[in-house]
Amino acid sequence: MVKAHVSTHELVAGRYRLLEVLHRETNRVSWYGEDVEAGRPCLLTQIGLPADPEGESSRRAIARVIRMSETMGRLCPGRVAPVVDAVEEYGTLWTVTEWIEGTPLGELLEREGTFDQVRAARIGLELLDVLEAGHSQGITHGELSPGQVFVRDRSPLVVTGYGLTGATLTPRVSAPSYASPEQARDERIGPAADLWALGAMLYTMVEGRPPFRDRDSPETTLKGVDRLPLRSPVRAGPLTQIVQGLLRKNSRERLSRQVVREALTRIVAEDPDAVLAAAPRQSRLRGLASGGPGRRKRAMVVGTALAVVTVAVAVVAVARELPGGSDDSAAGAATPGPSATAPPSAPASAPASVSPSASAPAAPPRQAPAPTPTPTPTSASPTIRQPEFQKYVSPQGFSVSLPKGWKPLSTTKQDDLAYRVVLGREGDPRTLAVTFSTRVGDDPVAVWRDDVEPDLKAAGDYVRIGEIRATTYQGREAADLEWLDTVEGTRVHTLGRGFLIGSGRGFSLRWTTPADDWDDAANQQALSTVLHTFRIPSG
């Protein structure tokens, strides 16, 4: 275990503030922190190094970690956490990566216990993608564990920790219960060690515990990995043979990446609905997004320090504050942000995609479409192509990366402060509504439930997807609401996510697209980009 004394009142390297411990391993502690110079959240990892009076180990480790991060970033863009800084301080190595909007797999497992086989197989396939990218260039992770894998609700997982194996002359293992037998014997390792770790994580996901338990000391745990027989899995179902094939003591006898990929793909393809039956989509999203007491505490600790940089999406009660809000129930679904393809301020007769040159009068009441028994659009949605993105800075001060060509379609103001801006592009059926309010309650879930949802229901064809999900977003309390609606004969799918920025103020983002296009890669990429790049006004 890292034993260096670290005070959360001190800055690492005079720049990084430690806010909360996220995950602990034998030689590693991950912290949620803040880059006070750049004014943004970050992930700091404190790594134990062997005693080295000359400092060669730390210099070698810093160079290797940064070099490996750059290499893996080119091989597997967006799937490996980029190391933005590495320093030696307090007798340990500190690596700094950009904050990852996801939850460590270890935390998910602690919270949920076990996953169904299909969900585990999906995560295994994503992890295999990253491993294959490195293995193809002779790069072994070597310290893979649930603490190094960040699961995201709408994007592929992200892996941290590349470059530490081999960075020092003294062998080191951070998660002994996931180390391979060859690591336990202090032998030279290669890609087969990563495949063992993959098998160990698959085992843990379905069994609820690692294949070899942590014991009194790392040394005792490693002896168990090397010498004890594998306890046969009892909940793995179709994953059983994969897990057993990956957890063979002899590295030469383990399953190959290709065999593992084919087997995992078959599990997902042959039973595509199992994940929904065993763990409904909304429950999975809630599990990935929800923050426990520690997460809520983190949001409170950060306070206003991250207000300038927090990625925005939040719950705000603008339905009762902006024109056409809760005073007019017929317009309720459109008032706080778009629950439809057409921007809220567009007349009822406007087409689904409004030209940017069209005028933007105050939002009139929207005629609620008659409920339809089958949510099938009456007209085909325009094809969504893979977009390029450009940064948009609004007159109100917020900024966000948008698909190329997007611009404001309408702007509605209540007073000098509260506003709603709807963004989109002619020919693109999607819209993004950004709303800022100065009168928001202190419970994001309650705002969605009590202030926004009644107006959505009043529109007549609203169907919520799952539960209203409490979460944190880069250190702030937030909540998600996801729903279906029908507008102009087209079934649309909306995600609203939000956070509060203090003093009764808050932002919300609503991303709306035709329901049939929701899972398209281009739509998911655009949504992910918006959520990761939105910045609130400074000051």
Secondary structure, 3 states (H helix, E strand, C coil): CCCCCCCCCCEECCCEEEEEEEEEECCEEEEEEEECCCCEEEEEEEECCCCCCCCHHHHHHHHHHHHHHHHHHHHCCCCECCEEEEEEECCEEEEEEECCCCEEHHHHHHHHCCCCHHHHHHHHHHHHHHHHHHHCCCCCCCCCCHHHEEECCCCCCEECCCCCCCCCCCCCCCCHHHCCHHHHCCCCCCHHHHHHHHHHHHHHHHHCCCCCCCCCCHHHHHHHHHHCCCCCCCCCHHHHHHHHHHCCCCHHHCCCHHHHHHHHHHHHHHCCCHHHHHCCHHHHHHHHHCCCHHHHHHHHHHHHHHCCCCCCCCCCCHHHCCCCCCCCHHHCCCCCCCCCCCCCCCCCCCCCCCCCCCCCCCCCCCCCCCCCCCCCCCCCCCCCCCCCEEEEECCCCCEEEEECCCEEEEEEECCCCCEEEEEEECCEEEEEEEEEECCCCCCHHHHHHHHHHHHHHHCCCCEECCCCEEEEECCEEEEEEEEEEEECCEEEEEEEEEEEEECCEEEEEEEEEEHHHCCCHHHHHHHHHHHHHCECCCC
